Amino acid sequence: MKEIPKKLRIKNRISIEADLFYSVAFKSISRSPSCILILMRCLQKRKWETRRIGRKKVTEFTDCGFIFPYSEAVSLGLCGKTQFWAGIKKLVDVGFLDIEYQGGWYRKHEVKNDYSVYRCSERWRRYGTSDFVKVEKVKVLPEHFHIRENLKRADKSNFGIPKLSNSENRTCDDFLQKGQFGEPKL
């Protein structure tokens, strides 16, 4: 088993309150272990401060944003890059996370990366009700970088592959399903 790098170790306590554990939102992500691990890491990344009220010490979580890059999730062994993106998207959809700043796919400056900044949210309490405010994590890649756009461009330029049929309504996997000359592969 790979050792966790020291710079990624956080000594904060991870606590899940009972309301969160029994909520409809938690049940909706409970089928995905990677989603739960991502949520636990996000809860661990929250900043908290202890202050005195009278003679009692009260721990309060501050409402600060935090970054959680793909490389960190992969280094910790929580999930792969694709699962991480899907997990973060699901956590935003059900209300556990809000996006303070949407990072990009490119380097903003030469020295540092452009990471997304997330914040733990309380929207999950209203998940499944009519009061729930739905927020989605959008893709930030330009349209010409998406795989479907590349397939359309490849279909237009044809790259030397013979046409499989005369119809224009071909699917993207016709070439994979049929042989080079339109006969099914066995």
C-alpha positions as a Python dict, from the first residue, in 0.01 Angstrom:
ca = {
    (1, 'M'): (0, 0, 0),
    (2, 'K'): (127, 345, -98),
    (3, 'E'): (217, 580, 187),
    (4, 'I'): (31, 911, 212),
    (5, 'P'): (259, 1212, 155),
    (6, 'K'): (320, 1420, 470),
    (7, 'K'): (207, 1742, 305),
    (8, 'L'): (-141, 1591, 251),
    (9, 'R'): (-191, 1470, 607),
    (10, 'I'): (-445, 1678, 796),
    (11, 'K'): (-478, 1623, 1170),
    (12, 'N'): (-833, 1764, 1189),
    (13, 'R'): (-1106, 1546, 1327),
    (14, 'I'): (-1371, 1417, 1089),
    (15, 'S'): (-1714, 1425, 1247),
    (16, 'I'): (-2043, 1345, 1081),
    (17, 'E'): (-2344, 1472, 1266),
    (18, 'A'): (-2648, 1247, 1303),
    (19, 'D'): (-2869, 1473, 1090),
    (20, 'L'): (-2623, 1440, 804),
    (21, 'F'): (-2594, 1062, 840),
    (22, 'Y'): (-2973, 1004, 834),
    (23, 'S'): (-3049, 1263, 565),
    (24, 'V'): (-3197, 1193, 223),
    (25, 'A'): (-2893, 1359, 64),
    (26, 'F'): (-2651, 1118, 236),
    (27, 'K'): (-2863, 821, 130),
    (28, 'S'): (-2845, 940, -230),
    (29, 'I'): (-2463, 929, -226),
    (30, 'S'): (-2430, 619, -6),
    (31, 'R'): (-2401, 381, -303),
    (32, 'S'): (-2076, 542, -406),
    (33, 'P'): (-1790, 475, -163),
    (34, 'S'): (-1565, 724, -344),
    (35, 'C'): (-1830, 994, -299),
    (36, 'I'): (-1841, 928, 77),
    (37, 'L'): (-1459, 937, 98),
    (38, 'I'): (-1454, 1268, -89),
    (39, 'L'): (-1719, 1406, 149),
    (40, 'M'): (-1518, 1293, 451),
    (41, 'R'): (-1205, 1463, 318),
    (42, 'C'): (-1405, 1783, 257),
    (43, 'L'): (-1537, 1770, 615),
    (44, 'Q'): (-1180, 1723, 733),
    (45, 'K'): (-1061, 2027, 536),
    (46, 'R'): (-1307, 2261, 713),
    (47, 'K'): (-1143, 2521, 932),
    (48, 'W'): (-1262, 2534, 1289),
    (49, 'E'): (-1189, 2747, 1588),
    (50, 'T'): (-1244, 2696, 1957),
    (51, 'R'): (-1371, 2984, 2165),
    (52, 'R'): (-1493, 3021, 2519),
    (53, 'I'): (-1849, 3100, 2614),
    (54, 'G'): (-1842, 3143, 2988),
    (55, 'R'): (-1648, 2842, 3118),
    (56, 'K'): (-1726, 2618, 2820),
    (57, 'K'): (-1516, 2570, 2513),
    (58, 'V'): (-1726, 2567, 2197),
    (59, 'T'): (-1593, 2444, 1863),
    (60, 'E'): (-1734, 2626, 1564),
    (61, 'F'): (-1661, 2558, 1201),
    (62, 'T'): (-1579, 2867, 1002),
    (63, 'D'): (-1735, 2924, 665),
    (64, 'C'): (-1405, 2940, 473),
    (65, 'G'): (-1340, 2799, 130),
    (66, 'F'): (-1085, 2528, 59),
    (67, 'I'): (-919, 2380, -247),
    (68, 'F'): (-932, 2012, -327),
    (69, 'P'): (-737, 1934, -646),
    (70, 'Y'): (-759, 1608, -842),
    (71, 'S'): (-397, 1530, -768),
    (72, 'E'): (-466, 1530, -394),
    (73, 'A'): (-753, 1283, -424),
    (74, 'V'): (-543, 1052, -643),
    (75, 'S'): (-242, 1075, -409),
    (76, 'L'): (-460, 985, -111),
    (77, 'G'): (-605, 690, -302),
    (78, 'L'): (-963, 813, -263),
    (79, 'C'): (-1051, 760, -629),
    (80, 'G'): (-936, 820, -985),
    (81, 'K'): (-963, 1152, -1171),
    (82, 'T'): (-1292, 1071, -1345),
    (83, 'Q'): (-1451, 939, -1027),
    (84, 'F'): (-1333, 1247, -842),
    (85, 'W'): (-1500, 1482, -1089),
    (86, 'A'): (-1823, 1278, -1075),
    (87, 'G'): (-1807, 1267, -693),
    (88, 'I'): (-1758, 1642, -657),
    (89, 'K'): (-2036, 1701, -908),
    (90, 'K'): (-2270, 1475, -706),
    (91, 'L'): (-2178, 1647, -376),
    (92, 'V'): (-2256, 1985, -532),
    (93, 'D'): (-2583, 1851, -678),
    (94, 'V'): (-2714, 1718, -345),
    (95, 'G'): (-2601, 2023, -145),
    (96, 'F'): (-2298, 1916, 58),
    (97, 'L'): (-2063, 2153, -129),
    (98, 'D'): (-2092, 2492, -292),
    (99, 'I'): (-1847, 2630, -545),
    (100, 'E'): (-1702, 2964, -436),
    (101, 'Y'): (-1473, 2990, -737),
    (102, 'Q'): (-1475, 2772, -1047),
    (103, 'G'): (-1118, 2692, -1144),
    (104, 'G'): (-1004, 2633, -1495),
    (105, 'W'): (-839, 2362, -1698),
    (106, 'Y'): (-534, 2573, -1771),
    (107, 'R'): (-257, 2739, -1573),
    (108, 'K'): (-374, 3084, -1482),
    (109, 'H'): (-20, 3201, -1413),
    (110, 'E'): (307, 3031, -1488),
    (111, 'V'): (375, 2953, -1122),
    (112, 'K'): (44, 2835, -979),
    (113, 'N'): (-256, 2637, -1099),
    (114, 'D'): (-612, 2766, -1119),
    (115, 'Y'): (-791, 2543, -862),
    (116, 'S'): (-1162, 2543, -779),
    (117, 'V'): (-1249, 2670, -432),
    (118, 'Y'): (-1524, 2479, -249),
    (119, 'R'): (-1716, 2553, 70),
    (120, 'C'): (-1919, 2315, 285),
    (121, 'S'): (-2287, 2395, 253),
    (122, 'E'): (-2604, 2336, 450),
    (123, 'R'): (-2825, 2299, 140),
    (124, 'W'): (-2831, 1920, 195),
    (125, 'R'): (-3082, 1972, 479),
    (126, 'R'): (-3348, 2070, 224),
    (127, 'Y'): (-3254, 1806, -37),
    (128, 'G'): (-3562, 1621, -161),
    (129, 'T'): (-3801, 1904, -71),
    (130, 'S'): (-3949, 2185, -278),
    (131, 'D'): (-3730, 2438, -91),
    (132, 'F'): (-3408, 2286, -223),
    (133, 'V'): (-3199, 2519, -441),
    (134, 'K'): (-3026, 2314, -710),
    (135, 'V'): (-2673, 2414, -810),
    (136, 'E'): (-2469, 2233, -1074),
    (137, 'K'): (-2095, 2211, -1134),
    (138, 'V'): (-2041, 2298, -1496),
    (139, 'K'): (-1759, 2190, -1723),
    (140, 'V'): (-1505, 2460, -1795),
    (141, 'L'): (-1343, 2315, -2104),
    (142, 'P'): (-1402, 2502, -2428),
    (143, 'E'): (-1659, 2336, -2656),
    (144, 'H'): (-1397, 2227, -2909),
    (145, 'F'): (-1223, 2016, -2640),
    (146, 'H'): (-1519, 1787, -2567),
    (147, 'I'): (-1500, 1435, -2712),
    (148, 'R'): (-1829, 1465, -2909),
    (149, 'E'): (-1702, 1776, -3085),
    (150, 'N'): (-1381, 1595, -3179),
    (151, 'L'): (-1583, 1305, -3318),
    (152, 'K'): (-1796, 1544, -3526),
    (153, 'R'): (-1485, 1712, -3663),
    (154, 'A'): (-1331, 1374, -3741),
    (155, 'D'): (-1648, 1270, -3920),
    (156, 'K'): (-1640, 1586, -4134),
    (157, 'S'): (-1276, 1554, -4231),
    (158, 'N'): (-1310, 1172, -4250),
    (159, 'F'): (-932, 1117, -4197),
    (160, 'G'): (-913, 868, -4482),
    (161, 'I'): (-1168, 622, -4335),
    (162, 'P'): (-1418, 503, -4596),
    (163, 'K'): (-1784, 587, -4535),
    (164, 'L'): (-1979, 299, -4389),
    (165, 'S'): (-2319, 404, -4513),
    (166, 'N'): (-2479, 673, -4724),
    (167, 'S'): (-2697, 801, -4439),
    (168, 'E'): (-2587, 1110, -4247),
    (169, 'N'): (-2738, 979, -3919),
    (170, 'R'): (-2449, 753, -3827),
    (171, 'T'): (-2353, 700, -3467),
    (172, 'C'): (-2001, 764, -3347),
    (173, 'D'): (-1928, 395, -3296),
    (174, 'D'): (-2029, 270, -3645),
    (175, 'F'): (-1664, 222, -3734),
    (176, 'L'): (-1608, 23, -3414),
    (177, 'Q'): (-1916, -194, -3468),
    (178, 'K'): (-1855, -269, -3836),
    (179, 'G'): (-1544, -365, -4023),
    (180, 'Q'): (-1367, -125, -4253),
    (181, 'F'): (-1594, -209, -4546),
    (182, 'G'): (-1930, -219, -4364),
    (183, 'E'): (-1935, -588, -4272),
    (184, 'P'): (-1992, -687, -3907),
    (185, 'K'): (-1680, -802, -3724),
    (186, 'L'): (-1689, -1152, -3579),
}
